[in-house]
Amino acid sequence: MSDLVERLCRSLAFHVVESELTLQHAEGDLTDWRNECTSARALIAEAGFDIDVLYPVLDRPTAGEPQ
């Protein structure tokens, strides 16, 4: 069961990081979106995982200029 939880948290970590990257280029009222990202990060921590271990910073994409 813990392998399943870890895989789910890893997937959520990828989603959160990608969403936060997209947020850097989004416009409008983004409060709900930011709150969901914060909640997802808290859920990962509550499950006992470190988001930086699940999705290492060096493996993440960086924000570039929108094309």
Secondary structure as the mmCIF struct_conf table of DSSP 4:
data_model
#
loop_
_struct_conf.conf_type_id
_struct_conf.id
_struct_conf.beg_label_comp_id
_struct_conf.beg_label_asym_id
_struct_conf.beg_label_seq_id
_struct_conf.end_label_comp_id
_struct_conf.end_label_asym_id
_struct_conf.end_label_seq_id
HELX_RH_AL_P HELX_RH_AL_P1 SER A 2 LEU A 23
TURN_TY1_P TURN_TY1_P1 GLN A 24 HIS A 25
BEND BEND1 GLY A 28 GLY A 28
HELX_RH_AL_P HELX_RH_AL_P2 THR A 31 GLU A 46
TURN_TY1_P TURN_TY1_P2 ALA A 47 GLY A 48
HELX_RH_AL_P HELX_RH_AL_P3 ILE A 51 LEU A 54
BEND BEND2 TYR A 55 TYR A 55
HELX_RH_3T_P HELX_RH_3T_P1 VAL A 57 ASP A 59
BEND BEND3 ARG A 60 ARG A 60
#
